[in-house]
Amino acid sequence: MRQQRRKHHVWRWLGAIFLLLLAAAGGYGYYVYRSAHAAIDKTYTPLKAQTTSADKKITSAKPISILLMGTDTGSLGRTEKKGRTDTMILVTINPTTKKTTMTSIPRDTLSEMVGTSTTNVQKINAAYSIGGADMAVNSVSALLNVPIDYYVLVNMGALTKVVNAVGGVDVTVPFSFTQSGVSFTKGKMHLTGIQALQYVRMRDSDPEGDYGREKRQQQVITAILKNAASLSTLTNFKKLLTAIDTNLQTNLSFADMISLYQKYMGATKSVTRSQLIGNAATIDAWYQVVSTEKLQATSDALRKELGLSTATLSNAETKMNAANTNFDWSSSATQYYQITGLN
């Protein structure tokens, strides 16, 4: 598990609207508040097994977890209702220790699809396309033995609209590349909506693969937040809300978001980013399989941030790992992995 400490407030893209609410004043401030409330109401989609326990955690300022998911739908002609969640980040926020963690889960990670009638293991990014937010949340929760209170799902159709609504974004391009006919030159660049979309989509030409793409996604999110607090964004506030209410889904209510912003801001001063690192494997296609040792270490770290005691992992992934006795976890080569040991 790789870790890197950052001081910027990446997770606060969830509270971007409330940055604007604080910036607004007088009658216009009331209009902004009312418009934001109406927009967020449209995005609210509770989980089937959702209880009030998560709401109580926020109101009492207890540690919480949020699964952030991004789908590559709603852009570039993609019209399918459910895409795969190629971006999955499990966030823990602890207002007592004033710490936030962000754990990226690679889209190709082998995982059980929790909620199917029979045992089904696939790439983790397939969970949402099969069983929606419920299956995605339950599958990540079972993979790491961590309770997940909330989820936020954003499709890529929102990105071009949001970036254009804030007047474009400034980023520092790490190296020169071309994606779908759009060229990027190493150094500082101002990106329009369509440019930003291509900037965060590129993966094959990045020497860090998915990990490099995640860094560029963070760049764009941070730049959006910076511009969202500007006066020019308030002028285009209606455009921004329109982009959000049709492209975002979450089980956070409007009241939850306000409490989250008010009570958890202190935890954004210390942000730790980590990535779940697996081994390359072939089954019916290319996968990443994560060793039991790494799964356990990640589970322990996340549970500690949530104020929970550690617990020994025993799930589909650890059972399959135990059955693959010939798999060399110290090797960087792509190896054959068997789906076995589940019964």
C-alpha positions in Angstrom: 0.0 0.0 0.0 1.6 3.2 -1.2 1.0 6.3 0.9 1.6 10.0 0.3 0.5 12.9 2.6 -1.1 15.9 1.0 -2.3 19.2 2.4 -4.8 20.2 -0.2 -8.5 19.5 0.5 -9.3 17.1 -2.2 -12.3 15.4 -0.7 -14.1 18.7 -0.4 -15.4 18.6 -3.9 -18.4 17.1 -2.1 -18.8 20.4 -0.4 -18.1 22.7 -3.3 -21.7 24.0 -3.4 -21.3 25.0 0.3 -18.2 27.0 -0.5 -20.4 29.0 -2.8 -23.1 29.3 -0.2 -20.7 30.9 2.2 -19.4 33.2 -0.4 -23.0 34.4 -1.4 -24.7 37.2 0.5 -28.0 38.9 0.9 -30.9 38.0 -1.4 -28.6 36.4 -3.9 -27.3 34.2 -1.1 -30.8 33.0 -0.3 -31.4 32.2 -4.0 -28.2 30.2 -4.1 -29.2 28.2 -1.0 -32.6 27.5 -2.3 -31.3 26.5 -5.7 -28.6 24.2 -4.2 -31.2 22.6 -1.9 -33.4 21.8 -4.9 -30.5 20.4 -7.0 -29.2 18.2 -4.2 -32.7 16.8 -3.6 -32.6 15.5 -7.2 -29.4 13.6 -6.5 -30.5 11.8 -3.3 -30.8 8.1 -3.8 -30.6 6.0 -0.6 -29.3 2.5 -0.5 -31.8 -0.4 -0.1 -30.4 -1.4 3.3 -29.7 2.2 4.5 -30.4 2.9 8.1 -30.3 6.1 10.2 -27.0 5.0 11.9 -24.9 6.9 9.3 -27.0 10.1 9.9 -26.4 9.8 13.6 -22.7 9.5 13.0 -22.6 12.9 11.1 -24.8 14.7 13.6 -22.6 13.5 16.5 -19.4 14.1 14.5 -18.2 10.4 14.6 -15.7 9.0 12.0 -17.4 8.2 8.7 -16.6 6.5 5.4 -17.6 7.5 1.9 -17.2 5.5 -1.3 -16.5 7.9 -4.2 -17.2 6.4 -7.7 -16.8 7.7 -11.2 -18.4 6.2 -14.3 -17.3 6.8 -17.8 -20.8 7.4 -19.1 -22.7 10.5 -20.2 -19.8 11.7 -22.3 -18.4 11.1 -25.8 -21.6 9.5 -27.1 -21.9 7.0 -24.2 -25.6 6.7 -23.4 -25.7 3.4 -21.3 -27.6 3.8 -18.1 -25.0 2.0 -16.0 -21.3 2.1 -16.8 -18.4 0.5 -14.9 -16.9 2.5 -12.0 -13.4 3.0 -13.3 -12.7 5.3 -10.4 -13.3 4.0 -6.9 -11.9 5.8 -3.8 -12.8 4.9 -0.3 -12.6 8.0 2.0 -12.5 7.9 5.8 -13.0 11.2 7.7 -12.2 11.4 11.4 -13.0 14.7 13.0 -11.5 13.7 16.3 -8.0 12.9 15.0 -8.5 15.6 12.3 -7.4 13.1 9.6 -8.8 12.1 6.2 -7.7 9.1 4.2 -8.3 8.4 0.5 -7.7 4.8 -0.6 -7.9 4.1 -4.3 -9.1 0.7 -5.4 -7.9 -0.2 -8.9 -10.7 -1.0 -11.3 -9.3 -4.4 -12.3 -9.1 -5.7 -8.7 -10.6 -9.2 -8.4 -13.5 -9.1 -6.0 -16.7 -10.9 -5.1 -19.9 -9.3 -6.4 -21.8 -9.2 -3.1 -25.5 -9.5 -3.7 -25.8 -12.0 -6.5 -27.8 -15.2 -6.1 -24.7 -17.4 -6.6 -21.0 -16.7 -5.9 -19.7 -14.4 -8.6 -16.2 -12.9 -8.8 -15.3 -10.3 -11.3 -13.3 -7.0 -11.6 -14.5 -4.6 -8.8 -15.5 -2.0 -11.4 -18.3 -4.4 -12.6 -20.2 -4.3 -9.3 -22.1 -1.1 -10.1 -23.0 -2.2 -13.6 -24.5 -5.4 -12.2 -26.2 -4.3 -9.0 -26.0 -0.6 -8.8 -24.7 1.4 -5.9 -25.8 -1.2 -3.4 -23.6 -3.9 -4.9 -20.7 -1.6 -5.4 -20.8 -0.5 -1.7 -21.4 -4.0 -0.4 -18.6 -5.5 -2.5 -16.0 -2.9 -1.4 -17.1 -3.3 2.2 -16.7 -7.1 2.1 -13.3 -6.8 0.3 -11.8 -4.7 3.1 -14.1 -5.6 6.0 -14.9 -1.9 6.5 -18.4 -0.4 7.0 -19.3 2.2 4.3 -21.8 4.9 5.4 -22.2 6.9 2.2 -21.5 6.8 -1.5 -21.2 9.5 -4.1 -21.4 8.5 -7.8 -20.5 11.0 -10.6 -20.6 10.3 -14.3 -18.1 11.9 -16.7 -21.0 13.8 -18.5 -20.8 16.3 -15.6 -17.1 17.1 -16.1 -17.3 19.1 -19.3 -20.3 21.1 -18.0 -18.8 21.8 -14.6 -15.4 22.9 -16.0 -17.1 25.2 -18.5 -19.3 26.6 -15.7 -16.3 27.6 -13.7 -14.6 29.2 -16.6 -12.1 26.4 -17.3 -9.3 25.1 -15.0 -5.6 25.6 -14.7 -3.4 22.5 -14.4 0.3 21.5 -14.6 0.6 18.8 -17.3 3.2 16.3 -16.1 4.3 15.3 -19.6 3.3 15.9 -23.2 0.7 13.6 -24.8 -2.3 13.4 -27.1 -5.7 11.9 -26.3 -8.4 11.5 -28.9 -6.9 14.3 -31.0 -6.5 16.7 -28.1 -2.8 17.7 -27.5 -1.4 18.5 -24.1 2.0 20.1 -23.6 4.1 19.6 -20.5 3.8 22.6 -18.1 1.0 24.9 -17.2 -2.2 24.8 -19.3 -5.7 26.2 -19.1 -8.3 23.6 -20.0 -11.8 23.8 -21.3 -14.4 21.2 -20.4 -13.7 18.9 -23.3 -10.0 19.2 -22.8 -10.3 18.4 -19.1 -12.4 15.3 -20.0 -9.6 14.0 -22.3 -7.0 15.0 -19.7 -8.4 12.8 -17.0 -9.4 9.9 -19.3 -5.9 9.2 -20.7 -4.3 6.0 -19.2 -2.4 4.0 -21.8 0.3 6.6 -22.4 0.9 7.3 -18.7 4.0 5.5 -17.3 2.0 5.1 -14.1 -1.1 3.8 -15.8 -4.2 4.1 -13.6 -2.2 5.6 -10.8 -1.1 8.5 -13.0 -4.6 9.0 -14.2 -5.8 9.3 -10.6 -3.3 12.0 -10.0 -4.6 14.0 -13.0 -8.2 13.5 -11.7 -7.1 15.0 -8.4 -5.6 18.0 -10.2 -8.8 18.8 -12.1 -11.0 18.4 -9.0 -8.7 20.7 -7.0 -8.8 23.3 -9.8 -12.6 23.1 -10.0 -12.8 23.8 -6.3 -10.5 26.8 -6.6 -12.6 28.4 -9.3 -15.9 27.4 -7.6 -15.2 30.0 -4.9 -14.8 32.8 -7.4 -17.2 35.6 -8.2 -17.3 34.5 -11.8 -18.6 31.1 -10.8 -21.5 32.7 -8.8 -22.6 34.3 -12.1 -22.8 30.9 -13.7 -24.2 29.1 -10.6 -27.3 27.9 -12.4 -25.2 26.2 -15.0 -23.1 24.5 -12.3 -26.2 23.2 -10.4 -27.7 21.9 -13.7 -24.5 20.0 -14.4 -24.6 18.4 -10.9 -28.2 17.5 -10.5 -28.4 15.4 -13.6 -25.0 13.7 -13.3 -24.6 13.0 -9.6 -26.1 10.4 -7.3 -25.6 10.0 -3.6 -27.3 8.9 -0.3 -26.1 12.1 1.4 -29.0 14.4 2.0 -28.8 18.2 1.8 -28.7 18.3 5.6 -26.0 15.6 5.7 -23.8 17.7 3.3 -24.2 20.8 5.4 -23.3 18.9 8.6 -20.4 17.3 6.8 -19.0 20.6 5.8 -19.6 22.3 9.1 -18.3 19.5 11.4 -15.6 17.8 9.4 -13.6 20.6 7.8 -10.8 20.2 10.4 -10.1 16.7 9.2 -9.2 18.1 5.7 -6.0 19.6 7.1 -4.3 16.2 7.0 -5.0 14.1 4.0 -3.3 10.7 3.4 -3.6 9.1 0.0 -3.0 5.4 -0.6 -3.5 2.9 -3.3 -4.4 -0.8 -3.0 -1.6 -2.5 -5.0 -2.2 -5.9 -6.5 -0.3 -8.5 -8.6 -0.9 -9.0 -12.3 -2.8 -12.1 -13.0 -4.7 -13.8 -15.9 -8.0 -15.7 -15.4 -10.4 -15.2 -18.3 -8.8 -11.8 -18.8 -6.2 -9.6 -17.1 -6.8 -8.8 -13.4 -5.1 -7.5 -10.3 -5.2 -9.8 -7.4 -4.3 -8.5 -4.0 -2.5 -10.6 -1.4 -4.1 -11.4 1.9 -1.3 -9.6 3.6 -2.0 -6.3 1.7 -5.8 -6.7 2.1 -5.3 -7.2 5.9 -3.0 -4.2 6.2 -5.4 -1.9 4.3 -8.3 -3.2 6.4 -6.5 -2.6 9.6 -5.5 1.0 8.6 -9.0 1.9 7.6 -10.7 0.4 10.6 -8.2 2.3 12.9 -9.2 5.6 11.2 -12.9 4.7 11.8 -12.2 4.0 15.5 -12.8 0.3 15.1 -10.8 -2.6 16.4 -8.9 -4.7 13.8 -10.4 -8.0 12.7 -8.9 -10.9 10.7 -10.1 -10.9 7.1 -12.1 -14.0 5.9 -13.8 -13.4 2.6 -13.9 -14.7 -0.9 -10.6 -13.0 -1.8 -8.6 -14.5 1.2 -10.1 -18.0 0.5 -9.1 -17.8 -3.2 -5.6 -16.6 -2.2 -5.2 -19.5 0.2 -6.2 -22.0 -2.6 -3.7 -20.6 -5.1 -0.7 -22.2 -3.4 1.6 -21.9 -6.4 1.0 -18.1 -6.9 4.3 -16.2 -6.2 3.2 -13.0 -4.5 6.8 -11.6 -4.6 6.9 -11.8 -8.4 6.1 -8.8 -10.7 5.3 -11.1 -13.6 1.8 -11.8 -14.8 0.7 -15.2 -13.4 -2.2 -17.6 -13.8 -4.7 -17.4 -10.9 -7.5 -19.9 -10.4 -11.0 -19.2 -9.2 -11.1 -21.9 -6.6 -11.5 -22.5 -2.8 -14.8 -20.6 -2.5 -16.9 -23.5 -1.3 
